[in-house]
Amino acid sequence: MRCAGGVNGKRLDLLSANDKSLRLAGILGAQGLVDEGVVGIVGGSTSSVTLGAAQEVTIPAGVPLVSPAATSPSLSPLDDGGTVWRTAPS
């Protein structure tokens, strides 16, 4: 999907991946998005999906990950270089 106007004059494309609320599907989905060159990811659908994607994919790749659903306290102490965020508290 292409968003009209973009961000700061740059085109913005929306890519999606279905994590199926499963850790492995989340890891594979995040890896696919990172391989496509995304500059950030919004997801996963659960704490375990978010942790898996963060630890296995986004932290090593330096890609920001923001989860609107993850509430696990395990996210707080991640050594993520400031790349993992959530909008819901523990």
C-alpha positions as CSV (number, residue, x, y, z in Angstrom):
1,M,0.0,0.0,0.0
2,R,1.3,3.4,-0.9
3,C,0.5,6.3,1.4
4,A,-0.2,9.7,-0.2
5,G,2.2,12.4,0.7
6,G,4.8,10.3,2.4
7,V,6.9,11.4,5.4
8,N,9.3,14.4,5.2
9,G,9.0,14.3,1.4
10,K,9.8,10.6,1.1
11,R,7.5,8.0,-0.2
12,L,6.0,5.7,2.4
13,D,5.1,2.1,1.6
14,L,3.2,-0.2,4.1
15,L,4.3,-3.8,4.1
16,S,2.6,-6.4,6.3
17,A,3.4,-9.9,7.7
18,N,1.0,-12.1,9.7
19,D,2.6,-13.4,12.9
20,K,-0.4,-15.6,13.6
21,S,0.2,-14.9,17.3
22,L,3.1,-17.5,17.1
23,R,6.7,-16.8,18.1
24,L,8.2,-18.6,15.0
25,A,5.8,-16.9,12.6
26,G,6.7,-13.6,14.1
27,I,10.4,-14.2,13.7
28,L,10.0,-15.3,10.1
29,G,7.7,-12.3,9.4
30,A,10.0,-9.8,11.0
31,Q,13.0,-11.3,9.0
32,G,11.0,-11.0,5.8
33,L,10.3,-7.4,6.5
34,V,13.9,-6.6,7.4
35,D,15.0,-8.3,4.3
36,E,12.7,-6.0,2.3
37,G,14.5,-3.1,3.8
38,V,11.9,-1.7,6.2
39,V,12.9,1.2,8.5
40,G,10.7,0.1,11.4
41,I,8.1,-2.5,12.4
42,V,4.9,-2.1,14.3
43,G,4.0,-5.5,16.0
44,G,3.9,-8.2,17.3
45,S,0.5,-9.3,18.4
46,T,1.7,-10.8,21.7
47,S,4.7,-10.5,24.1
48,S,6.2,-13.8,23.0
49,V,6.0,-12.8,19.4
50,T,7.5,-9.4,20.1
51,L,10.3,-10.9,22.2
52,G,11.2,-13.5,19.5
53,A,11.2,-10.9,16.7
54,A,13.2,-8.5,18.8
55,Q,15.8,-10.9,20.0
56,E,16.3,-12.9,16.8
57,V,15.8,-10.2,14.1
58,T,15.2,-6.5,14.9
59,I,17.8,-5.9,17.6
60,P,20.6,-7.5,15.6
61,A,19.5,-5.6,12.5
62,G,19.1,-2.3,14.4
63,V,15.5,-1.9,13.2
64,P,13.1,-0.2,15.5
65,L,10.2,-2.4,16.8
66,V,7.1,-0.9,18.4
67,S,4.5,-3.3,19.9
68,P,1.0,-2.0,20.7
69,A,0.1,-5.3,22.5
70,A,3.2,-6.7,24.3
71,T,2.9,-6.3,28.1
72,S,5.6,-8.7,29.4
73,P,8.1,-7.3,31.9
74,S,10.7,-9.3,30.0
75,L,10.8,-6.5,27.4
76,S,12.0,-3.8,29.8
77,P,15.6,-5.2,30.5
78,L,16.3,-6.1,26.8
79,D,19.8,-4.9,25.7
80,D,18.2,-3.4,22.6
81,G,20.1,-0.1,22.0
82,G,16.8,1.8,22.3
83,T,15.2,0.0,19.4
84,V,12.3,-1.9,21.1
85,W,9.3,0.0,22.4
86,R,5.8,-0.8,23.5
87,T,2.7,1.3,24.0
88,A,1.1,-0.9,26.6
89,P,2.5,-1.1,30.2
90,S,3.3,-4.3,32.0
